[in-house]
Amino acid sequence: MAKTSNFTYRSKYVVSINSSECVKKWEPIKNQNQKLGFTMWGHSFYESASRLLRKHPSVSKLLVVVTVSGGGLAAFHETTPVHTVYADSVQEDQIAKKKKVVVLGTGWAGVSFLKNLKSSNYDVEVVSPKNYFLFTPLLPSVTCGTVEARSIVEPIRCITKKKGLEVQFREAVCHKIDPKKKKVYCRSTQDTNLGGKHGEFSVDYDYLIIAMGAQSNTFNTPGVEQYAHFLKGIEDAMKIRQSVINCFERASLPCVSEEERKNILHFVCVGGGPAGVEFAAELHDFVKEDLAKLYPSVIDRVQITVIEASDHILNMFDKRITAFAEQKFSRDGIDVKTGSMVVKVTDKELSTKERATGKVSHLPYGMVLWATGIGPRPEVIDFMKQIGQSNRRVLATDEWLRVEGCDGVYALGDCATINQRRVMEDIVEIFRTADTDKSGTLNLEEFQEIMDDLVERYPQLELHLKSKQMRNIDELLEKSWQNPTAEVDIETFKSALSQADSQMKNLPATAQVAAQQGAYLANCFNRMEECEKYPEGPLRFRGVGRHCFQPFRYKHFGMFAPLGGEQTAAHLPGDWVSIGHSTQWLWYSVYASKLVSWRTRVLVVSDWGRRFVFGRDSSRL
Amino acid sequence: MAKTSNFTYRSKYVVSINSSECVKKWEPIKNQNQKLGFTMWGHSFYESASRLLRKHPSVSKLLVVVTVSGGGLAAFHETTPVHTVYADSVQEDQIAKKKKVVVLGTGWAGVSFLKNLKSSNYDVEVVSPKNYFLFTPLLPSVTCGTVEARSIVEPIRCITKKKGLEVQFREAVCHKIDPKKKKVYCRSTQDTNLGGKHGEFSVDYDYLIIAMGAQSNTFNTPGVEQYAHFLKGIEDAMKIRQSVINCFERASLPCVSEEERKNILHFVCVGGGPAGVEFAAELHDFVKEDLAKLYPSVIDRVQITVIEASDHILNMFDKRITAFAEQKFSRDGIDVKTGSMVVKVTDKELSTKERATGKVSHLPYGMVLWATGIGPRPEVIDFMKQIGQSNRRVLATDEWLRVEGCDGVYALGDCATINQRRVMEDIVEIFRTADTDKSGTLNLEEFQEIMDDLVERYPQLELHLKSKQMRNIDELLEKSWQNPTAEVDIETFKSALSQADSQMKNLPATAQVAAQQGAYLANCFNRMEECEKYPEGPLRFRGVGRHCFQPFRYKHFGMFAPLGGEQTAAHLPGDWVSIGHSTQWLWYSVYASKLVSWRTRVLVVSDWGRRFVFGRDSSRL
């Protein structure tokens, strides 16, 4: 029954997509006092039409019908109408009922949500300290000027405008979330006394999307905040670029001793993850290809060091990639110190401790980048305390990205993690639900009835089957059901599924995960009303009926690790590994295509071209 | 006699230009241990040749002859030889004698000097707080993102490397000049304790080129330093861009009252000169073309005001341009307040005083740009005090750009002004020099003998003749010499020339003047040795013989004033005025061609293209 109605819904949905896509090509009208207007034959027509509408608002309904039915043709004529996407939502009463969605953050998760939110049934307000979206995978390229800062950012207002969404954007920091009052408290990012309120304001919400990202994790190492560079925001990348040139200029001064010169030109990267390794590789290329020509007298003093606490750099990648990267770095003269932890940073040196021997050594440096991983932001920690998650490291959500215990609060991206439900926690309820004849035992038929829902609800089961090289979940209980009429009791059932939970893994804190989560959640919001009527998710084992939506499932498309010298390593799905110049071109094409707008795409590609022809700029801006 | 030897020299000079221009096409060799080497057939030949040379240095002289005589052909083959330009200067003893030239500053004057310095007879050291050259005419375009900051800067090291000059660059501020010890004292621009010396060092010089530019003049108006933006450096332009977006973001916050919103979006430009007017026009275009679409709810609150103390904006331009600009601004809704002076700036408002009535009014603002003119830098004021120029407003030089009373010190660009010599100061000496027969009177023949030198030495004479619509200087004394044998006494002579000095004008503080001065001075340095032997300047009236060089003469190529909306006004030589869209295209082509390198040229043109296609970026970076 549910399946059938679900199908009915889906076909409805296709229709609504089509009509909204026609409307998408139109520009929203500028004068917000009007409900509707269009300029099919120039400005004067637009003006008289709008005057007509203001006098006789009832004409608008007629026009809506004409406009929507003639959508294809009108779009072709560059018509300029309609600030609502669905014809029926023009109704005054429905506008009044719009639910308020507040999005905190404009990173991958937040923007992916906004870009995929199709329905205009919501009143959307975005609060973020940055008025732009940053394409983070190219951030290391900005540190050395391979790509310019402005080429990888896109204003949020441009993104939402292009989508035809009516979104209020507020450049502010959300410093407190009150899930009881359904309110967020914000403060302007600008240090100005506004309206005697210090730029503070509050926003009510029906749904809250927390996508505030994370911050660099210093592990409370003394001196890091003060002396090290981070690589989270675009300003960080710009500061690093300036700092690299600063070091070269300082080293070129006549008052500097040879010893000092060597120290100033020692660039240290703490953390051998993708960001750290890419920075080291970029810096090496910058020094070799560009700075060597401009600073010939000091160039032989340059040293780049990567410090990694574990035994290998890029340890989240395949071993073949790790080995290749370590060999390439060794050939390039980049010093890789593995098994070392940085325990202290001062203005001129950092102290490292060897993990194996505990030996502490001191390393003078000119510039240090801290790229060891991420931790939660203070506002999120504060929120976690409020909702009783203070013992956790990251804000936890369920598989539908909902923050448990808070009505209408969702969290996604780097600030949250999915707290996957254990099969063993629900095993009794699963057994009870499956046992439709209440016999206290399960037969094959009963089990097959819940099988699909079980795999959907507990994705770890699928991984467990894969690890056991089984094709189907009933293979787990195969022996018990060699005879089709045999029955399985709860203990046998438990022991068959007992190892499944060991396959649970947290998702990595990557752009890919955040973007997929944003798109998933927007899709849920787009279909909220329909799915509430016709739920499409798996059976509720602890409750009755079905979940509204299918839970979030991450699909891994692979990972890149650029290693400099026009060589990149890639770990692709299906355990494929690809390394070398051709992978660099794959990298170029994937990243160019993934950029958020045509503007950024053109700019980044022309930046790459500019670098090939003229090299990187070394002006200290 | 002097003329003949001068002529002899000139023909020699032509030869030397030609040979040096052949050499210009070659790249300097990278290995500095070698005296000479060339790679006519690839790298391996280069290496074996250089090995040969290192073993048998006497071969080099033979090779020099071959290289220089075959210059044309070798250049065609992209040969790579010689780090000295003149064949005879390869001699070891001559290298040891190289004079040290220190250039302070890397603006138009300094860079024009460096770009035109051909001879490698000097040991050049450049000290500047910026390691790049900034193409200042496009600075207003950066304030609103029409052109990106990095597109109009070029690292000094790239410029000198391309010219094949061996130049030491130091990123430092010169904080003290000691003309007696021939030493400059410098300090690193970076806030770091270097070598226990706080980054301080001194540099000795034989010739000092002061090209430090100027700074914005606040006329000691209270609050300007603290609250107003300036538009001198690239950082200023970047800050203004950020500040404009800041205002729009602040105005979009819900905690802001309507009154506050209006004030926040009030952009004030103090000073109606070219920079201020261009900024106002750029901002108007930015608001109208880009921000109006992204901030529709606040856009009708935007107000741009230009405050000018005199009666008209652009008052250094032709009246037709001023009138057009004022009309255009009035149509565009840009408020022009003339006859008003700003007397005080606080964090939220500025106080203006009407020049005519003395009435003080208060103007709330969101952002204020201070573009009222320039004043000397503190280091230059300090130097002026040392050399007894403390009563002057700007550092004064003679017509050869030499700072009087200081041996080997030259000053050019915005930091200096040419203190033109008055004819009446030297009138007695001029008469005495002309009076070759010591008769106490001048006849026509005697006067004609010194005529050319007189006009060359005192350029105001030429302007005086033009203003009197005379073709030749002897027309001034025409009546006295109606009879060819008549004689003129000193009193008649004095009264004939007495009005000439009223035509003296200070050169404007523009990029054009600075660039021409730099090129002039470099040309003098290039020919120093020859000109000392065979002076080519005018007769010395106070001394004996001739001046080494002709004095500096400025040639005006016109001025542009972009007025927004793809319209520009231009005041061209010969009192031509051109206004409109076609002039905007002239502006595009002139500025694109004048850019310092192909890299910046390509970047600026692609920025213009990007703006046409995608608009300006409004991310707050």
Contacts between the chains, C-beta under 8 A, distances in Angstrom:
chain1	res1	chain2	res2	distance
A	30	B	292	7.9
A	30	B	296	5.9
A	32	B	296	7.0
A	32	B	297	7.5
A	130	B	619	8.0
A	130	B	620	7.3
A	131	B	245	7.1
A	131	B	249	5.9
A	131	B	618	7.5
A	131	B	619	6.4
A	131	B	620	5.2
A	132	B	619	3.6
A	132	B	620	7.0
A	132	B	621	7.6
A	148	B	148	7.0
A	148	B	150	6.5
A	149	B	621	5.8
A	150	B	148	6.5
A	150	B	617	5.4
A	150	B	619	6.8
A	150	B	621	6.3
A	153	B	617	7.4
A	153	B	619	4.5
A	153	B	621	6.7
A	154	B	619	7.2
A	155	B	294	6.7
A	155	B	617	6.9
A	155	B	618	4.8
A	155	B	619	5.0
A	157	B	294	4.1
A	157	B	295	7.3
A	157	B	618	7.1
A	158	B	294	6.7
A	158	B	618	7.5
A	161	B	293	6.6
A	161	B	294	6.6
A	169	B	252	7.0
A	170	B	252	6.7
A	170	B	253	5.9
A	170	B	254	7.0
A	171	B	249	3.9
A	171	B	250	7.8
A	171	B	252	7.2
A	171	B	253	7.5
A	171	B	620	7.2
A	172	B	253	6.6
A	188	B	250	6.5
A	188	B	253	5.7
A	188	B	255	7.6
A	189	B	249	7.9
A	190	B	246	5.8
A	190	B	249	7.3
A	190	B	250	5.6
A	192	B	250	6.6
A	194	B	250	6.6
A	194	B	253	6.6
A	194	B	255	5.8
A	194	B	256	5.6
A	194	B	260	6.6
A	195	B	255	5.1
A	195	B	256	5.7
A	195	B	257	5.5
A	195	B	260	5.8
A	197	B	255	5.1
A	199	B	250	7.7
A	199	B	253	6.6
A	199	B	255	6.3
A	200	B	255	6.4
A	201	B	253	6.5
A	201	B	254	5.0
A	201	B	255	3.9
A	203	B	254	7.6
A	234	B	621	6.1
A	235	B	621	7.5
A	238	B	621	7.6
A	245	B	131	7.1
A	246	B	190	5.7
A	249	B	131	5.9
A	249	B	171	3.9
A	249	B	189	8.0
A	249	B	190	7.3
A	250	B	171	7.9
A	250	B	188	6.5
A	250	B	190	5.6
A	250	B	192	6.6
A	250	B	194	6.6
A	250	B	199	7.7
A	252	B	169	7.0
A	252	B	170	6.7
A	252	B	171	7.3
A	253	B	170	5.9
A	253	B	171	7.5
A	253	B	172	6.6
A	253	B	188	5.7
A	253	B	194	6.6
A	253	B	199	6.6
A	253	B	201	6.4
A	254	B	170	7.0
A	254	B	201	5.0
A	254	B	203	7.6
A	255	B	188	7.6
A	255	B	194	5.8
A	255	B	195	5.2
A	255	B	197	5.0
A	255	B	199	6.3
A	255	B	200	6.4
A	255	B	201	3.9
A	256	B	194	5.6
A	256	B	195	5.7
A	257	B	195	5.5
A	260	B	194	6.6
A	260	B	195	5.8
A	293	B	161	6.6
A	294	B	155	6.7
A	294	B	157	4.0
A	294	B	158	6.7
A	294	B	161	6.6
A	295	B	157	7.3
A	296	B	30	7.3
A	598	B	614	7.4
A	599	B	610	7.5
A	599	B	613	7.9
A	599	B	614	4.1
A	599	B	617	7.8
A	602	B	610	7.3
A	602	B	613	7.8
A	602	B	614	7.5
A	603	B	610	7.0
A	606	B	606	6.2
A	610	B	599	7.5
A	610	B	602	7.3
A	610	B	603	7.0
A	613	B	599	7.9
A	613	B	602	7.8
A	614	B	598	7.4
A	614	B	599	4.1
A	614	B	602	7.5
A	617	B	150	5.4
A	617	B	153	7.4
A	617	B	155	6.9
A	617	B	599	7.8
A	618	B	131	7.5
A	618	B	155	4.8
A	618	B	157	7.1
A	618	B	158	7.5
A	619	B	130	8.0
A	619	B	131	6.4
A	619	B	132	3.6
A	619	B	150	6.7
A	619	B	153	4.4
A	619	B	154	7.2
A	619	B	155	5.1
A	620	B	130	7.3
A	620	B	131	5.2
A	620	B	132	7.0
A	620	B	171	7.2
A	621	B	132	7.7
A	621	B	149	5.8
A	621	B	150	6.3
A	621	B	153	6.7
A	621	B	234	6.1
A	621	B	235	7.4
A	621	B	238	7.6
